[in-house]
Amino acid sequence: MADAPRPELILAPLRGVTGLRFRQAFQAHLSGLDRAVAPFIATVQGPRVKPEILRGVDPAAQPAGLPLVPQVIGKDPSQLRVMLRAMKALGYADVDLNAGCPWPFVAKKGRGAGLLRDERVLGEMLAAGCEELGPGRFSVKVRLGLDDATLLPKRLPLIQSFPLRELCVHPRTARQMYEGTVDLDAFARVADACALPLVYNGDIRTLGDFARLSARFPAVRRWMLGRGVVANPFLAESIHAGQDTRDLDRFRAWHADLLARYAADAPGDHALLGHLKELWAYLAPTFRQGDRLWDALKLTRTRDEFERVLALTPLRWA
């Protein structure tokens, strides 16, 4: 029997987490990710995009070996065209549209997951993206719907009428945010009806999760890793290796590098601790007595205190 094709593992666009510094440190110490989608950049009014808005996707700063796809969020096709032209000027051929962000302050304004509500606007955004980038270059990331899982199936004929690169589906509703469980039956119905290349995203936290999902959906070859690969930075390479590759020495080297990169950007301990605590909200549960560690880290007020807690805590995988 021939070996199964190698899965393509994609870093999810987690705003505030999987940005430039995370990607740089990841590539310096870890492996397994085949490409990344950058956290979304909002469309802007006017004919020009300021360079600082695009700093996180500056091609010169991106780590080698991890192709990047920028992501845009918005609801105005003309503003989308402006942003896509700015990204093309940077050298990007592929761009993703965020039609899945579940946060109410985004979705209620018709952006993110809210794009699914208005079929006309969604169609205009997809048309603008495909016209600007050409066939097979624009992609879209979606949820199943806003309040239930019936909306995406209704929009699927429209979505796949465009020559998209791929459709990425997180099988939760916007109302669920990141709570509850993914609806695999709903994803299966979408997969059966979808003619576009499909990406699965959601709740891949362990090797066992990936094994179960890939067995249920053998036709899916593209998998997006988000919170799971932040909580366990070795997840992608473990999936490719077929075994747990976690190593505490490499973890410490990666974490020290990431901390240094955050510190170089952050103006003072307050901003730095914001980055670190957001990261460790994901990391702590992967260690034994992670709840106690997280409780101690949350109380720190300086970088020195934060590093002291980590230095005094014997890290062991859960």
N, C-alpha and C positions, 0 to 999 in steps of 0.2 A: 504493500500500500504506500502511495506517495505521501511524503510529509505534508502536513497542512501548511498553507501559505503563511508567511510571517505576518502577524498582525501589525497594523500601523497604530502606534500609540501617540496621542496628541495631548499636549498640555493645555488644559482649559484656561479660559480668560477669567481668573478670579481677581476682581478689582481690589487693589490694595495688597495683594499677596503675590501673584505670579507675574509681577512686573519685571522690568529690566534687570534689577539687581538679583532677584531670585533666579532668573534664567542664566545670568552670568555665573553665579556661584554654583548652580546646578551643573552646568557644563564643565566647570573646572574640576569637579570632584566626583560627579555621578554620571550615569549614562542611562540609555534605554528609551528616551523620548525621540520620536522621529520628526516631529515638528511642534510648533507652538502657535496658539492663537493669542494675540496680545489682548489685555483688558481693553474694554471699549473706549473709543474716543468719540465724544459727542460732536455732531455737526455744528457748524457755526454760521452766524449770519454774515452776509457780505461776501465779496469775491475773493477773499484771501484768508489763508489759514496761517496764524502766527507760528513761527518755528518752535516756540516753547511748547505748544500744544502737541507737537509731534516728537518731542524729545525722547519719549519712551520707545519709539519705533525707529529712531535714527539708525540707519543701516550700519554706520561706522562703529556703533557701540554694541552691536549684537554679537553674542558668542558664536564662535565657529561651530559648525556641525548641528545647529538647531535652526532649520528654516523657520522664518516667522511670517505669519499671516496677520496683518492688522485687522482690527474689528471696529466697525462704526455703529453708532446708535443715533437714531433720529427718526423723523417722520416727514421731512420735506425733501422731495426728490431733487429740487434744484440745489439745496444745501448739500445733499449727498454727492451730487456731481462735483461740487467744489472740493469736497474732502477727498473724493477719489482721484481727482486730478492732482491734488497735492501729494497723495500717496504714490501715484504713478511717477511724479517728478522725483520722488526719492528712490525710485527703482522697483517698487512693488508691482507685481503683475496680478497677484491674488489678494482679495479683500473679502472679509466676512461681514454680514449684516446681523446685528443683534436684534432678534425678534423673540427673545426669551427671557430677558431680565425680569424677575418677578416682583421687584420692590414696588410697592403701591405708588410711591411718589413718582416713579418712572412710568409704570403701566397705565396709571390713570390719565396721564397726559398723551396717551396714544403711542408711546415709544416702548421699546423692549417688547415684552409679551403683549402689550397693548396694541401692537401693530396687527396682531391677528384679528382684532375686533373689526377693523375697517378693511374690507376686501379691496376696495378701490385704492386706498392709500398703499396697502401692501403690494398690490400689483404695480403701482406706479414706482415704488421703491425698487422692486425687483427689475422692472424694465430699465430704470435709470442705471442700476448697477451693471446689468448685462450689456447695455449699450456703451457704457464708458469703458468697461474692461474687456469686453468681447466674450465669445462663447467659452464656457468651461473655466471661467476665472472668478466669478462671483459666487459666494455661498451664503447660506443663511442658517442661523441657529435658533431653534424654536422650543417652546413647551407644548404640551398636549392641548392647552387651552387656558382660559382664565379661571373659571369656576369649576369646570368639569372637562372631561376628555373628549368632548364631541366637536370642538372647534377645529382642531388641526385636520381631522379627516375631511371636514367641509372645505378647508383651504388647500388641501393637498393637490387637487386638480389644477388650481391656479399656480401653485408653487412649481409643480413639475412641468408646467407648460413653458417654463423658461430654461435656457441652457446653462443651468447652474453647475458649479464644480461638485457640490455635495449638499446634502441636507443633514444637519446635526440635530438630533432630537433628545431632549431631556424629558423622560416620560413621567413628569409631574405636571400638575397645573400651577399656574401662578399663585393661586390662593394657598397652595401647600407650602410655598417658599421652598425650604429644604427639609421640611418635616414629613412625617409619615413615610410611606414606602413608594418606590417607583411602581408604575402600573405596567408590568411587562406584557399583560394581555393586550393593552392598548397599543404598546409599541409593536407587538407582533402584527396587529391589524394594519398599522401604518407601513411596516416593512413589507407586508404582502401586497400592498397597493402601490408602493413607491417604486418608480422606475429610475430614480436618481441614485447615485452612490450615497449610501447611508452611513452616518456616524452615530454610534450609541454613546450617550453621556449620562452618568448618574449612578452613584453608590457602588463604584468599583473601588473597594477599600482593601481587599486581600486577594491573594492568589486564588483562594477558593471562590470568591465572588466572580473573578474573571473566568475561571474554569466553568462555573455554572452558566454564566451568560453566554460565553462563546459556544458552549454545547447547545444551548437553546436556540441561538441565532447563528448557525454556522455560515450563513451567507454574508454576515457583517464582518468586514475586514478592518474597519476603522473604529477605534475606540478612544474616547476622550477621557482623560484622567484629571480630576480636579481636586476635591478635598482629600481624596485617598492618597494622592502622590505628595500632597503637602504634609499630611500626617505621617506618611512613610515615604521619604524621598527615594527609597530603594525599590519602590513598587514596580516601576516600569522595567528596570533591568531584571527584577525577579520574575516578571511575567515572561520576558524573552528567554531567561535562563531556565524557567520551569522549576525554580527552587528559590528559597529565601536567601537573598544575598546581603542581608543587613550586616553592617559592621560598625561597631561603636567608634573605632579610630577614624574611619572615613566620615562618619556622622559628625564627630567633633571638628574635624578639619573643615567640612562643609559649613557647619554652623559658625565657626570662627570667621571664616571668609565672608559669609553673608552678613554677620554682625558688623564687620569692618566696612563692608560696602554700604550698609545702611548708615553707619556712623559718619561716613564721608559725605553723605547727602544731607543728613539730618542736622538742623541747627539747634543743637542742645539735646539734653537727655529726654525731655518730654516727647519730642517727635520720634526719637530713636526707640523709646520704650513703647510708643504706640505701634511701631512696626513689629517689635519683638513680641509683645503680648498678643497681637493678632496672630502671629505665626505660631506661638506656643499654645494658643487655644486649640489648634489642630494637633500639634506635636505631643502635648502632655499625655493624652490618653493612650498613646502607643507605648508608654513606659509603665513599669510596675509602680504602684502607688502614685499614679499620674495625677489623681485628684489632689493629693496632698502637695505635690510639686506645683501644680497649677495654682492652688490657693496661696502658696508662698510667693510665687512669681507675681501674682496679681497685686500683692501688697507692696512690691518694690517701687521706689520713687526715683532711683538713680541707676545709671548704668552699672556702677560698682556694686550696688545692692543686688541687681539682677544677676550679674556674673558670679557674685559670691554664693547666691542660692544654688546656681547650677554647679559651681565647683564643689559645694558641700553635699551635693546629692549624688549618690551612686546610681548611675543610669543603668537600668537593665530592661531589656525589651519585655513587654507584657506577653 
